[in-house]
Amino acid sequence: NGLGALNTMPVEGWVQMVAFIGAHEILVKPRANGMGAYDFGFGSELLEGADEAEVQRRQTSERNNGRLAMVAILGMLWQDGTFGMSPFALMRETGLWGPNIDFIIKDIPMCAGGS
């Protein structure tokens, strides 16, 4: 499964990832005349000349799309860790509605039909 790949990565790979992320944090600086400390110049030049309401709308939609992506990948990781296979492999094996999840809801009285 996908999460199992984390166990197969050698120590050198983890060191390389930490070094790359650390170098990025230290070496990449905000651009001069940017919109703020968060502006690294990755597409923010498209906002130049737009009025304040349009900039606010674009930034809000970007934040919302980022949040949606984080929730989606969290759901995929949970499914991969719980059932041991990717969402598409699970759907191929158990059908569109997936396996029985009674083991998850067995302790919730409302879900068990009780009051």
Sine and cosine of phi, psi and omega as CSV:
sin_phi,cos_phi,sin_psi,cos_psi,sin_omega,cos_omega
0.00,0.00,0.14,-0.99,-0.08,-1.00
-0.91,0.42,-0.64,0.76,0.01,-1.00
-0.94,0.34,-0.42,0.91,0.04,-1.00
-0.90,0.44,-0.37,0.93,0.01,-1.00
-0.90,0.43,-0.46,0.89,0.01,-1.00
-0.90,0.43,-0.52,0.86,0.01,-1.00
-0.98,0.22,-0.33,0.94,-0.05,-1.00
-1.00,-0.04,-0.13,0.99,-0.01,-1.00
-0.97,0.26,0.78,-0.62,0.00,-1.00
-0.94,0.33,0.26,-0.97,-0.01,-1.00
-0.85,0.52,-0.61,0.80,0.00,-1.00
-0.87,0.49,-0.59,0.81,0.03,-1.00
-0.91,0.42,-0.67,0.74,0.05,-1.00
-0.90,0.43,-0.66,0.75,0.03,-1.00
-0.89,0.45,-0.67,0.74,0.01,-1.00
-0.89,0.45,-0.68,0.73,0.02,-1.00
-0.90,0.43,-0.70,0.71,0.01,-1.00
-0.90,0.43,-0.65,0.76,0.01,-1.00
-0.91,0.42,-0.67,0.74,0.00,-1.00
-0.90,0.43,-0.72,0.69,0.00,-1.00
-0.90,0.44,-0.67,0.74,0.04,-1.00
-0.89,0.46,-0.68,0.74,0.03,-1.00
-0.90,0.44,-0.63,0.78,0.03,-1.00
-0.90,0.44,-0.69,0.73,0.01,-1.00
-0.89,0.45,-0.59,0.81,-0.07,-1.00
-0.99,0.11,-0.65,0.76,-0.18,-0.98
-1.00,-0.04,-0.50,0.87,-0.05,-1.00
-1.00,0.09,0.87,-0.50,-0.06,-1.00
-0.90,-0.43,0.42,-0.91,0.08,-1.00
-0.86,0.50,0.53,-0.85,-0.03,-1.00
-0.97,0.24,0.42,-0.91,0.03,-1.00
-0.92,0.39,0.60,-0.80,-0.02,-1.00
0.87,0.49,0.48,0.87,0.02,-1.00
-0.98,0.18,-0.02,-1.00,-0.03,-1.00
-0.98,0.22,-0.34,0.94,-0.01,-1.00
0.11,-0.99,-0.13,-0.99,-0.03,-1.00
-0.92,0.39,-0.31,0.95,-0.01,-1.00
-1.00,0.04,-0.12,0.99,-0.12,-0.99
-1.00,0.03,0.98,-0.21,0.04,-1.00
-0.99,-0.11,0.05,1.00,0.05,-1.00
1.00,0.07,0.30,0.95,0.00,-1.00
-1.00,-0.07,0.98,0.21,0.05,-1.00
1.00,-0.08,-0.15,0.99,-0.03,-1.00
-0.95,0.31,-0.26,0.96,0.07,-1.00
-0.93,0.37,-0.29,0.96,0.07,-1.00
-0.95,0.33,-0.30,0.96,0.00,-1.00
-1.00,0.06,-0.18,0.98,-0.02,-1.00
-0.91,0.41,0.75,-0.66,0.01,-1.00
1.00,-0.01,-0.16,0.99,0.03,-1.00
-1.00,0.09,0.55,-0.83,0.01,-1.00
-0.95,0.32,0.23,-0.97,-0.12,-0.99
-0.88,0.47,-0.60,0.80,0.01,-1.00
-0.91,0.40,-0.63,0.78,0.01,-1.00
-0.93,0.37,-0.65,0.76,0.05,-1.00
-0.88,0.47,-0.69,0.72,0.03,-1.00
-0.88,0.47,-0.68,0.73,0.00,-1.00
-0.90,0.44,-0.71,0.71,-0.01,-1.00
-0.91,0.42,-0.67,0.74,0.01,-1.00
-0.92,0.39,-0.62,0.78,0.03,-1.00
-0.91,0.42,-0.69,0.72,0.02,-1.00
-0.91,0.41,-0.58,0.81,0.04,-1.00
-0.91,0.41,-0.69,0.73,0.05,-1.00
-0.89,0.46,-0.71,0.71,-0.02,-1.00
-0.90,0.44,-0.65,0.76,0.05,-1.00
-0.91,0.42,-0.61,0.79,0.06,-1.00
-0.90,0.43,-0.66,0.75,0.03,-1.00
-0.90,0.43,-0.68,0.74,0.03,-1.00
-0.88,0.48,-0.67,0.74,0.01,-1.00
-0.90,0.44,-0.63,0.78,0.01,-1.00
-0.91,0.41,-0.67,0.75,0.02,-1.00
-0.91,0.41,-0.63,0.77,0.00,-1.00
-0.90,0.44,-0.72,0.70,-0.02,-1.00
-0.94,0.35,-0.53,0.85,0.07,-1.00
-0.89,0.45,-0.67,0.74,0.05,-1.00
-0.90,0.44,-0.64,0.76,0.03,-1.00
-0.92,0.39,-0.65,0.76,0.03,-1.00
-0.91,0.40,-0.64,0.76,0.03,-1.00
-0.89,0.46,-0.71,0.70,0.00,-1.00
-0.89,0.45,-0.66,0.75,0.01,-1.00
-0.90,0.44,-0.67,0.75,0.00,-1.00
-0.96,0.29,-0.56,0.83,-0.04,-1.00
-0.98,0.22,-0.72,0.69,-0.10,-1.00
-0.97,-0.22,-0.15,0.99,0.09,-1.00
0.97,0.22,0.32,0.95,0.05,-1.00
-0.43,-0.90,0.31,-0.95,-0.02,-1.00
-0.93,0.37,0.32,-0.95,0.00,-1.00
-0.84,0.55,-0.64,0.76,-0.02,-1.00
-0.95,0.32,-0.62,0.79,0.06,-1.00
-0.91,0.41,-0.63,0.77,0.02,-1.00
-0.91,0.42,-0.66,0.75,0.01,-1.00
-0.92,0.39,-0.62,0.79,0.02,-1.00
-0.91,0.42,-0.57,0.82,-0.06,-1.00
-0.99,0.12,-0.66,0.76,-0.14,-0.99
-0.92,-0.40,0.02,1.00,0.02,-1.00
1.00,-0.05,0.01,-1.00,-0.11,-0.99
-0.89,0.45,-0.58,0.81,-0.09,-1.00
-1.00,0.03,-0.13,0.99,0.09,-1.00
0.98,0.18,-0.06,-1.00,-0.05,-1.00
-0.98,0.22,0.15,-0.99,0.05,-1.00
-0.93,0.36,0.75,-0.66,-0.04,-1.00
-0.93,-0.38,0.44,0.90,0.01,-1.00
-0.86,0.50,-0.46,0.89,0.02,-1.00
-0.91,0.42,-0.34,0.94,0.00,-1.00
-1.00,0.08,-0.62,0.79,-0.14,-0.99
-0.97,-0.24,0.12,0.99,-0.12,-0.99
-0.89,0.45,-0.45,0.89,-0.05,-1.00
-0.99,-0.11,0.09,1.00,0.02,-1.00
-0.98,-0.18,0.93,-0.35,-0.10,-0.99
-0.83,0.56,-0.66,0.76,-0.05,-1.00
-0.90,0.44,-0.59,0.81,-0.01,-1.00
-0.98,0.22,-0.39,0.92,-0.01,-1.00
-1.00,0.07,0.04,1.00,0.02,-1.00
1.00,-0.03,-0.03,1.00,0.03,-1.00
-1.00,0.07,0.04,-1.00,0.01,-1.00
-0.89,-0.46,0.00,0.00,0.00,0.00
